[in-house]
Amino acid sequence: MVTLGVALSISYAAPDASPLVLVGVLNLFFLTLEARRDRYCDSWGTRFRTLEKTFYAPIIDPG
């Protein structure tokens, strides 16, 4: 919200500037960061689930 407010106030400060360009670039940047974070979170979750299934489960329940 703060970034959107700053982008809109900067773009409306200049009479010929369009807010869509700056806000669009910022949205693309933040969505890229979120996609990267989600991808790493998913890969770490998969690693932990694999470790639990193949290492910890046989230790706890050998049968």
Summary of the structure (lengths in Angstrom):
residues: 63
radius of gyration: 22.3
end to end distance: 53.6
largest distance: 73.6
contacts: 130
relative contact order: 0.08
helix: 86%
strand: 0%
